[in-house]
Amino acid sequence: MRRERVYEEIVARMSPKAREFFRSEIGGRVLTTPETMPEIAVRLSTADYFWQPVDIRTFVEDPKYLGSVLRGNIYGKVLDDLIELFDGDYSEVLLTGAIGWGQDD
């Protein structure tokens, strides 16, 4: 019974579109096959997007996004840290800085 309660709590927190997708496409598979959770998580995280978000490197370097301003104007270490931040499994981040921060490549 515990798994069913967790299932319903998760579904209740979803947007209506994600909830519809979850129930129609995934349904009870969560309750019976926990090994499919990574695939399910990816599909759920993209259910509410009209267009799939780009990765952080593309967002910073591509002229279609911030590239016309940031490309060549952001230190390599800062970009590497941003990539690690967005690819990592973080739930909370504390950002600080100082004069000269991020200049070491």
N, C-alpha and C positions, 0 to 999 in steps of 0.2 A: 504493500500500500504506500509506503514511503515514496517510491519512485513515481507513482501516479500523482501524488500531491506536488512533488517538485515539478513534474511535467506541467501541471495546470498553473502553478505559480509562474513558470517561465512564459507560458503562452499568454497569461494575463498581462504581462509587461510588454508584449510586442505591439507594434503598430498594427492597425487593422489589416494592412496589405501583407505584412510579414506573417501575421496570425493565419490568414487565409492560405498563404503559400505553405506554411508549416503543416497545417491540418490536411491540405489536399495532396501535397507532394511527399511529405515525410511521415505524418501521422504516427502510428504506433511503432514504427521502426526504432524510435528512440528507446522505447521500453523494452524491446526485444534484442536489439543489436547495438550495444554501446560502442563497439569498435568503429562504427560509422560516424561517430560524433564529430571528428575533424571535418569531414566532407559536409555534414549537416551544418556545422558552424559557418563554413564559407558560404554555403548557399543561402543561409539566413541573413548573413551580414550584407549580402548583395541584393536581397529581395526588395529593399526600399529605394534602390538607386535607379534613376532613369538612365543615367550613364554611369558606367563603372569608374570610380575614382582612379586617377593615375598614381603611380608610386611617387615618393617624395623627391627622388632624383629628377624625374621628369618634370614634376611641378616646379622645382627650383631652376632647372636648366633650359627647359623648352620655352621658346618665345611665345608660344600659345598661352602660357601661364605666367610665371614670374621671370622667365629666362631673359627677357629683354632688359630687365633691371638687375637681377641677381647674378646671372651667368658671368663668371669672371670677377665678381665682386664679393663673393663669399669664400672664406678660407676653407681649404680642403678638409681640415680637421672638423670644422663646424658642420660641413655637409656630411661627413662620415658619422658624426654624432647624431645628426638628424635621422640619417638612414637607420642607425642602430635603434634610435628611439621609436621610430615608426614600425620597424620590423620586429622589435623586441616584444616581450610579453609583460609590459608594464601597466600597472593600474594607477600609478601616481608618479609624478615627476617634479623635481625641484630644479628650477633653472636659475643659475647665478652667472656672474661674469665679472670681469675686471679689465683694466687697461692691458692690452696685449693678449687677451684671452683668445685662443683659437688660432693664433698665428703660426704655431709649429705644425708643419706638414710632414 
